[in-house]
């Protein structure tokens, strides 16, 4: 399970760094005003620094050996 999470972190970190950050939109809170229904969206941005942290965290998880109890 740890290996799967580590590989996902490494892949996502590489993708974020390759695109110099990722931006995506999610549905926002709808607005009702005078009988008019307006849909909104929220823009989100994942900066490259977060991608670098994901990459380093995934590599560290791959390199750490589990302790025997």
Secondary structure, DSSP 8 states (H G I E B T S, - for coil): -HHHHHHHHHHHHHHHHHTTSEEEEEE---EEETTEEE--EEEEEE-HHHHHHHHHHHHHHHH------
